[in-house]
Amino acid sequence: MADRHNVLMFRHPETPGMPDMASSGATIDTARVIRRDNTEFLLVTTGARTLRGKKAAGCLLEPEVNDTVLIVRNLAAGVYILTVLERCGHAGRVMLPDDTTLCASDGALRLAGETVEVVGTAAACIAAPAIKLQGLRGEASFADLSLTACVAALKAGKLSLVAATIDTVAERITQRVKDCFRWVARTDSTKAGQVNISADHRLDLKAGDASLVARHGVKIDGDKIHLG
């Protein structure tokens, strides 16, 4: 198969503004990328002809140096790279124009790979009626994190929380545990309008020094009371 093909664009006789057949011929050829200058590429064709061309809008794979590309050249339109035929050891890059949307009109849109990275230089957003994240391991790292939800539920076999300061503001807190152990190295302070402590079996209070001060009265009631 020859490396070069001549493609002629035909026009309907009643279509105004179209060039005639002789001047509208376009040549398809293969070339090698020599250098890139901003949006233009320096190309060398199979016939050792040096050309300057641009990437066509439909060419998604970004051409790199020494890549073999398929080009089309026209005297009026210039030279355009249609697609990359063969890579020269570079990692593939799919370059899309500004404000591009990947859309599946019917069905699912799936990105699959051994490693998938989503990188946004300014921001990244995921919005959907339902979002599911699933994996064997997960890590999240933020300098500043804010979570807002009407209802939140967390289930874990083991949960560890490490923080320098924890501030909790709630209208009501309810806890149900089998065993609760706390170690406070310095101060444990509680300020409440009313405190109720109820033990079904035994209540032990031990301290190096103890002080009980009431503004009105102190009541101790029991079948037996031992002091001292």
C-alpha positions as CSV (number, residue, x, y, z in Angstrom):
1,M,0.0,0.0,0.0
2,A,1.4,3.4,-0.9
3,D,2.1,5.8,1.9
4,R,0.5,8.8,0.1
5,H,-3.1,9.1,-1.2
6,N,-4.7,12.0,-3.0
7,V,-8.2,12.9,-1.7
8,L,-10.4,15.2,-3.7
9,M,-13.3,17.1,-2.2
10,F,-16.3,17.3,-4.6
11,R,-19.0,19.9,-4.4
12,H,-22.6,20.0,-5.5
13,P,-22.9,22.3,-8.5
14,E,-25.5,24.4,-6.7
15,T,-23.4,24.9,-3.5
16,P,-21.9,28.5,-3.5
17,G,-18.6,29.4,-2.0
18,M,-16.9,26.0,-2.5
19,P,-13.6,25.8,-4.4
20,D,-13.4,23.9,-7.6
21,M,-12.1,20.3,-7.7
22,A,-8.7,21.2,-8.9
23,S,-8.0,23.6,-6.0
24,S,-9.6,21.6,-3.2
25,G,-7.3,18.5,-3.4
26,A,-5.9,17.3,-0.1
27,T,-3.0,15.0,0.4
28,I,-2.8,12.4,3.1
29,D,0.7,11.4,4.1
30,T,2.7,9.9,7.0
31,A,5.3,12.0,8.8
32,R,7.6,12.0,11.8
33,V,7.5,14.6,14.5
34,I,10.8,16.5,14.9
35,R,10.0,19.3,17.2
36,R,7.1,21.1,18.9
37,D,6.7,24.9,18.9
38,N,3.8,25.9,21.0
39,T,0.7,24.7,19.1
40,E,2.7,23.8,15.9
41,F,4.7,20.7,15.1
42,L,7.8,20.4,12.8
43,L,7.2,17.4,10.6
44,V,9.3,15.4,8.1
45,T,7.3,13.4,5.6
46,T,8.2,10.1,4.1
47,G,9.5,12.0,1.1
48,A,11.9,14.0,3.3
49,R,9.8,17.1,3.1
50,T,9.8,19.4,6.1
51,L,6.4,20.8,7.0
52,R,4.8,22.7,9.9
53,G,1.4,21.5,11.1
54,K,-1.2,21.7,13.8
55,K,-3.0,19.0,15.6
56,A,-6.5,18.4,14.4
57,A,-9.4,18.8,16.8
58,G,-10.2,15.1,16.4
59,C,-6.7,14.0,17.3
60,L,-7.0,13.2,21.0
61,L,-3.6,11.5,21.5
62,E,-1.0,14.2,21.9
63,P,1.9,13.8,19.4
64,E,5.4,13.6,20.8
65,V,8.9,13.9,19.3
66,N,9.8,11.0,17.0
67,D,6.2,9.8,16.8
68,T,4.9,8.6,13.4
69,V,1.7,10.5,12.6
70,L,-0.9,10.7,9.8
71,I,-1.2,14.1,8.3
72,V,-3.4,15.8,5.7
73,R,-2.2,18.9,3.8
74,N,-4.1,21.3,1.8
75,L,-2.9,24.6,0.2
76,A,-5.8,26.5,1.7
77,A,-6.2,24.9,5.1
78,G,-2.6,24.0,5.8
79,V,-1.2,20.9,7.4
80,Y,-3.0,19.0,10.2
81,I,-2.1,15.9,12.2
82,L,-5.0,13.5,12.1
83,T,-3.8,10.8,14.4
84,V,-0.8,9.2,16.0
85,L,0.1,6.0,14.2
86,E,3.1,4.8,16.2
87,R,4.5,6.0,19.6
88,C,8.2,6.3,20.2
89,G,8.4,5.1,23.8
90,H,6.5,8.1,25.3
91,A,3.6,7.7,27.8
92,G,0.3,8.5,26.0
93,R,-1.4,11.8,26.8
94,V,-5.0,12.5,25.7
95,M,-5.3,16.3,25.3
96,L,-8.8,17.7,25.1
97,P,-9.8,21.4,24.4
98,D,-11.2,23.7,27.0
99,D,-14.6,22.9,28.6
100,T,-14.8,19.3,27.4
101,T,-17.5,16.9,28.6
102,L,-17.2,13.1,28.4
103,C,-20.7,11.9,28.2
104,A,-22.4,8.5,27.7
105,S,-25.8,9.1,26.3
106,D,-27.2,5.7,27.3
107,G,-25.5,3.4,29.8
108,A,-22.4,3.6,32.0
109,L,-19.2,5.5,31.6
110,R,-16.3,3.6,33.1
111,L,-12.6,4.6,33.6
112,A,-10.5,1.4,34.2
113,G,-6.8,0.9,34.7
114,E,-4.2,-0.6,37.1
115,T,-3.9,2.9,38.6
116,V,-6.4,5.7,38.1
117,E,-5.6,9.2,39.1
118,V,-7.8,12.3,38.9
119,V,-5.8,15.5,39.3
120,G,-7.3,19.0,39.2
121,T,-4.9,22.0,39.2
122,A,-7.7,24.2,40.7
123,A,-10.5,21.9,42.0
124,A,-12.1,18.5,41.5
125,C,-15.8,17.8,42.0
126,I,-17.9,14.7,42.0
127,A,-21.7,15.2,42.0
128,A,-24.4,12.5,41.7
129,P,-27.6,11.4,43.4
130,A,-25.7,8.4,44.8
131,I,-21.9,8.1,45.3
132,K,-20.2,4.9,46.4
133,L,-16.5,4.4,47.3
134,Q,-15.3,0.9,47.8
135,G,-11.9,-0.6,48.4
136,L,-9.7,-2.8,50.6
137,R,-7.8,0.3,51.9
138,G,-8.5,4.0,52.0
139,E,-6.5,7.1,52.8
140,A,-7.6,10.7,52.8
141,S,-5.4,13.7,53.6
142,F,-6.6,17.3,53.8
143,A,-5.2,20.6,55.2
144,D,-8.8,21.7,55.9
145,L,-11.8,19.3,55.9
146,S,-15.5,20.1,56.3
147,L,-18.2,17.5,56.3
148,T,-21.9,18.4,56.3
149,A,-24.8,15.8,56.3
150,C,-28.4,15.6,57.5
151,V,-27.9,12.1,58.8
152,A,-24.5,10.3,59.2
153,A,-23.7,6.8,60.3
154,L,-20.3,5.3,60.9
155,K,-19.7,1.5,61.5
156,A,-16.3,0.1,62.2
157,G,-14.8,-3.0,63.8
158,K,-12.2,-0.8,65.5
159,L,-12.0,3.0,65.6
160,S,-9.0,5.1,66.7
161,L,-9.2,8.9,67.0
162,V,-6.1,10.9,67.7
163,A,-6.3,14.7,68.0
164,A,-4.7,17.6,69.9
165,T,-8.0,19.3,70.6
166,I,-11.6,18.0,70.2
167,D,-14.6,20.3,70.6
168,T,-18.1,18.8,70.6
169,V,-21.3,20.9,70.5
170,A,-24.5,18.9,70.6
171,E,-28.0,19.2,72.0
172,R,-27.9,15.6,73.3
173,I,-25.4,12.8,73.5
174,T,-26.4,9.2,74.2
175,Q,-23.8,6.5,74.7
176,R,-24.3,2.8,75.3
177,V,-21.2,0.7,76.0
178,K,-20.4,-2.6,77.9
179,D,-17.2,-1.3,79.4
180,C,-15.8,2.2,79.6
181,F,-12.3,3.1,80.7
182,R,-10.8,6.6,80.8
183,W,-7.4,7.8,81.8
184,V,-7.1,11.6,82.4
185,A,-3.5,12.7,83.1
186,R,-4.3,16.2,84.4
187,T,-7.8,17.6,84.9
188,D,-11.3,16.1,84.4
189,S,-13.8,18.9,84.9
190,T,-17.6,18.7,84.6
191,K,-20.0,21.6,84.9
192,A,-23.7,20.8,84.6
193,G,-27.1,22.0,85.8
194,Q,-27.7,18.5,87.3
195,V,-25.6,15.4,87.6
196,N,-27.1,11.9,88.3
197,I,-24.9,8.9,88.9
198,S,-26.6,5.5,89.4
199,A,-24.8,2.2,90.0
200,D,-26.6,-1.1,90.3
201,H,-24.0,-2.7,92.5
202,R,-21.1,-0.7,93.9
203,L,-19.8,2.9,93.7
204,D,-16.2,3.6,94.8
205,L,-14.8,7.1,95.1
206,K,-11.1,7.3,95.9
207,A,-8.9,10.4,96.2
208,G,-5.8,11.7,97.9
209,D,-7.9,14.6,99.2
210,A,-11.6,15.0,98.9
211,S,-13.9,18.0,99.4
212,L,-17.7,18.0,99.2
213,V,-19.3,21.5,99.5
214,A,-23.0,22.2,99.2
215,R,-24.7,25.6,99.5
216,H,-27.8,24.2,101.2
217,G,-27.7,20.7,102.5
218,V,-26.0,17.3,102.3
219,K,-27.9,14.1,102.7
220,I,-26.4,10.6,103.3
221,D,-28.9,7.8,103.5
222,G,-28.3,4.1,103.8
223,D,-28.9,1.0,105.9
224,K,-25.3,1.3,107.3
225,I,-23.1,4.3,107.2
226,H,-19.4,4.0,108.1
227,L,-17.2,7.1,108.6
228,G,-13.6,6.8,109.5
